[in-house]
Amino acid sequence: MKHFWTALISLLILTSCDDGDIIEDTFNFTNATVQKCSSTNVLYKINDKEALVFSTPESSFPNEEGTQNLTVNSSNSVVYKKFSAATNASNICDTPTLTVTEEWNVTGGTIEIITTKIPDTNDPNKTVGYNHKITFKNITFNAPGKEIVYDSYEFGSYRTDVVDLKFDYTAAVMQDCAGNNLIFKYNNNNALLLDIDPTLYQHQTVGTKTALIGAVNKVTYRVYNGNLNSSYFCQAIPPSSPTLTEEWVAQDGVTGVSGIIVVETEQQTTTTYRHVIKLRKTTFKKGVLTYSPAPEGDYTFGEIIN
């Protein structure tokens, strides 16, 4: 009888481990850091041949404090992969070159994301970024013939920085090019360019005209590796120096909502008109990063007198 109870207790211990201990032995990412793919909103952790991958929309990481609970689905997916050799980011973010020898997909459960501010070390009243603590709750990992459940699995933390583009063109002069529709301002090594329909600001009619940002009316913000000059953007063949290092493209507009070019025209003299150009609720995007110079209103780009 003594041997019977010993065997039974051993069996119960082994059985109870199937809900967590086995997967913890297999999925060991305790010392791994949460990383992000450069061109997609995919987060991952790597431990030698293993990778734990979390894919979710960019909107899951807002730059504002609060808690989100996302349902695991095709948009918010979690998968564990084991490769044939030590892996790296390219096998997760690009076309893999290694063979996946084992894959566990998560079905069911939720993803809790707790977002808190990261203050500036020199100015506690200034926020430099946001920390997003990610925890998987009541998730089920599935592989052929296997199923393991976690009540709570801490994936880790991901940081998003507060984007602060240099949109201060107060002292810059509005300029245009004779051979195209481009108008622009530049400040040292950065520039804001508007390639828009000239009738918006050349038509001598007092009042307000609007147009959506899109294929006809384009707005971009660019950063170069050196200082610019007044003739840089008007040349048929762009100069080889300075070179472009960053480009942020204004997103297409939505009627009455966002991405709107506003031109306010008033008569200045008997022969001249003043056109003030504004960007209403305009969002610039580079990869998965976004920036808006005036999220809830108008950003005044400048004026043209003709």
C-alpha positions in Angstrom: 0.0 0.0 0.0 2.9 2.3 0.8 4.3 1.9 -2.7 0.8 2.6 -4.2 0.5 6.0 -2.4 4.1 6.9 -3.4 3.3 6.2 -7.1 0.0 8.0 -6.9 1.5 11.2 -5.4 4.3 11.1 -8.0 1.8 10.8 -10.8 -0.2 13.8 -9.4 2.9 15.9 -9.2 3.8 15.2 -12.8 0.2 15.8 -14.0 0.0 19.2 -12.2 3.2 20.4 -13.9 1.6 20.2 -17.4 -0.3 23.5 -16.8 2.8 25.6 -16.4 6.1 24.0 -15.4 6.7 22.2 -18.7 6.0 25.3 -20.8 8.2 27.3 -18.4 11.1 24.9 -18.9 10.6 25.1 -22.7 9.7 28.8 -22.9 12.5 30.4 -20.9 12.7 34.1 -21.7 13.4 35.4 -18.2 16.5 37.3 -19.2 15.4 38.2 -22.7 14.6 41.8 -23.7 11.5 42.8 -25.6 12.5 44.0 -29.0 10.6 45.4 -32.0 10.7 45.0 -35.7 11.7 48.2 -37.5 9.0 48.3 -40.1 6.1 46.5 -38.5 4.4 46.5 -35.1 5.8 43.1 -34.0 7.4 42.6 -30.6 9.5 39.6 -29.8 11.9 38.0 -27.3 14.7 35.7 -28.3 16.5 33.0 -26.4 19.0 31.2 -28.5 16.8 29.0 -30.8 13.5 30.2 -29.3 11.4 33.2 -30.0 8.2 34.5 -28.4 6.4 36.8 -30.9 3.5 39.3 -30.1 1.9 41.0 -33.1 -0.6 43.9 -32.5 -1.7 47.1 -34.2 0.2 50.3 -33.4 -2.8 51.7 -31.6 -2.3 49.2 -28.8 0.5 51.4 -27.5 -1.0 54.9 -27.2 1.1 57.7 -25.6 -1.4 58.1 -22.8 -1.7 56.5 -19.4 -4.2 53.7 -18.9 -5.0 50.0 -19.1 -6.1 48.0 -22.1 -7.3 44.5 -22.3 -7.0 43.1 -25.8 -8.6 39.8 -27.0 -6.2 37.3 -28.6 -7.3 37.0 -32.2 -5.8 37.4 -35.7 -5.0 41.1 -35.0 -3.5 40.4 -31.6 -1.6 37.2 -31.9 1.0 35.4 -29.8 3.1 32.6 -31.1 6.1 30.6 -29.8 8.7 29.4 -32.3 11.6 27.1 -32.1 14.2 27.2 -34.9 16.8 24.8 -36.1 19.6 27.0 -34.9 20.2 30.2 -32.9 17.9 32.8 -34.4 17.9 36.6 -34.8 15.6 39.4 -35.7 15.7 38.7 -39.5 14.0 35.4 -39.0 11.1 37.1 -37.2 10.8 40.4 -39.0 11.8 39.4 -42.5 11.8 36.2 -44.6 13.2 33.5 -42.3 16.3 31.6 -43.4 16.1 29.0 -40.6 13.7 26.1 -40.3 10.9 26.3 -37.7 11.1 23.0 -35.9 8.3 23.7 -33.4 5.4 26.3 -33.2 2.9 26.9 -30.5 0.0 29.3 -31.3 -2.1 31.0 -28.6 -5.9 30.6 -28.8 -8.1 32.4 -26.3 -7.2 34.7 -23.5 -6.5 38.4 -23.2 -3.5 40.7 -23.4 -3.2 43.3 -20.6 -1.2 46.4 -21.4 -0.7 48.9 -18.6 0.7 52.2 -19.8 2.5 54.7 -17.6 4.5 57.9 -18.2 8.3 58.1 -18.2 9.3 61.5 -16.9 12.4 63.5 -18.0 15.2 62.9 -15.4 15.9 66.6 -15.5 12.3 67.9 -15.6 9.7 65.7 -13.8 6.9 67.7 -15.3 8.0 66.7 -18.9 7.2 63.3 -20.3 9.8 61.8 -22.6 8.1 58.5 -23.3 5.6 55.8 -22.1 6.2 52.3 -20.7 3.8 49.6 -21.7 3.8 46.6 -19.4 2.5 43.5 -21.3 0.9 40.5 -19.6 -0.8 37.6 -21.2 -3.7 36.3 -19.2 -5.7 33.0 -19.4 -3.9 32.1 -22.6 -3.7 28.7 -24.2 -0.6 27.6 -26.2 -1.5 25.0 -28.8 0.7 22.6 -30.8 -0.2 19.4 -32.5 -1.4 17.0 -29.7 -0.5 19.5 -27.0 -2.3 22.2 -25.0 -0.8 24.3 -22.2 -2.6 27.0 -20.3 -1.2 30.0 -18.4 -3.3 32.0 -15.9 -0.7 34.9 -16.2 2.5 35.2 -18.3 4.5 38.4 -18.1 5.8 39.1 -21.6 7.7 42.3 -20.6 7.7 46.0 -21.1 7.9 48.0 -24.3 8.8 51.7 -24.5 7.4 54.3 -26.9 9.1 57.7 -27.0 7.3 61.0 -27.4 8.1 62.2 -30.9 9.1 65.8 -31.0 9.8 66.9 -34.6 11.3 70.3 -35.2 8.3 72.1 -36.6 9.4 75.6 -35.5 9.5 77.6 -38.7 8.5 80.9 -37.2 11.6 82.7 -38.4 11.8 80.8 -41.7 10.7 82.4 -45.0 8.0 80.8 -47.2 9.5 80.0 -50.6 8.3 78.5 -53.8 9.8 77.1 -57.0 9.2 78.5 -60.5 9.2 75.2 -62.2 6.7 73.2 -60.0 4.0 73.5 -57.4 6.3 73.2 -54.4 6.2 75.6 -51.6 8.4 75.1 -48.5 10.2 76.4 -45.5 13.4 75.1 -44.1 15.3 75.5 -40.8 18.9 74.4 -40.9 18.8 70.7 -41.8 15.0 70.1 -41.8 12.2 71.2 -44.1 8.4 71.2 -44.5 7.3 70.8 -48.1 3.9 71.3 -49.6 3.3 70.1 -53.1 -0.2 71.5 -53.5 -2.7 72.7 -56.1 -1.6 76.4 -56.7 -5.2 77.5 -57.3 -5.6 77.2 -53.6 -3.4 80.3 -53.0 -3.2 81.9 -56.4 -6.9 82.5 -56.9 -7.8 86.0 -55.8 -11.0 85.3 -54.0 -11.5 86.4 -50.4 -12.5 83.6 -48.1 -11.5 80.2 -47.0 -10.6 77.3 -49.3 -9.9 73.7 -48.2 -8.4 70.6 -49.8 -7.6 67.1 -48.6 -4.1 65.9 -48.3 -3.6 63.0 -50.8 -2.3 62.3 -54.3 -2.8 65.8 -55.6 -1.9 67.7 -52.4 1.1 66.2 -50.7 2.8 67.3 -47.5 6.1 65.9 -46.2 8.6 66.7 -43.5 12.3 65.9 -44.2 15.5 65.8 -42.3 19.0 65.9 -44.0 22.5 65.2 -42.8 23.6 68.8 -43.4 22.2 72.3 -43.7 20.0 73.3 -46.6 19.9 76.4 -48.8 17.2 78.2 -50.7 17.9 76.6 -54.1 18.1 73.0 -52.9 14.4 72.0 -53.6 14.0 73.8 -56.9 16.7 72.0 -58.9 15.5 69.5 -61.6 18.1 67.0 -60.3 18.4 67.1 -56.5 22.0 67.8 -55.2 24.0 64.8 -54.0 24.6 66.6 -50.7 23.2 66.9 -48.1 21.4 63.6 -48.2 18.0 62.7 -46.9 18.0 60.9 -43.5 14.3 61.0 -42.5 11.0 61.5 -44.3 7.7 61.8 -42.6 4.7 61.8 -44.9 1.4 63.4 -44.0 -1.5 60.9 -44.1 -4.4 61.2 -46.6 -7.1 63.5 -45.4 -10.7 62.6 -44.4 -13.4 65.1 -45.3 -14.4 67.1 -42.3 -12.2 65.1 -40.0 -8.4 65.3 -40.5 -5.6 65.9 -43.0 -7.1 69.1 -44.4 -5.2 72.0 -46.0 -6.8 75.3 -45.2 -6.1 78.5 -47.1 -7.5 81.7 -45.7 -7.4 84.6 -48.2 -7.9 88.3 -47.6 -7.3 91.3 -49.7 -4.2 93.2 -48.5 -4.1 96.1 -51.0 -6.0 96.9 -54.2 -3.7 94.6 -56.1 -2.4 92.1 -53.6 -3.9 89.2 -51.6 -2.6 87.5 -48.4 -3.0 83.7 -48.3 -2.5 82.0 -44.9 -1.9 78.3 -45.2 -2.8 75.9 -42.3 -2.7 72.2 -41.8 -5.7 71.0 -39.9 -5.4 67.9 -37.7 -2.6 66.6 -39.8 -0.7 63.4 -38.9 2.8 62.7 -40.2 4.0 59.1 -40.4 7.3 57.3 -40.7 7.2 53.6 -40.4 5.0 52.9 -37.3 5.8 56.3 -35.8 3.4 59.2 -36.0 3.5 62.9 -35.1 1.0 65.7 -35.2 2.1 69.3 -34.8 -1.5 70.3 -33.8 -3.5 67.1 -32.9 -6.8 68.9 -32.2 -6.5 72.1 -34.3 -4.6 74.0 -37.0 -0.9 74.3 -37.5 -0.1 77.5 -39.3 2.5 76.9 -42.0 2.9 80.4 -43.3 1.6 82.9 -45.7 2.0 83.9 -49.4 1.3 87.3 -50.8 0.5 87.7 -54.5 
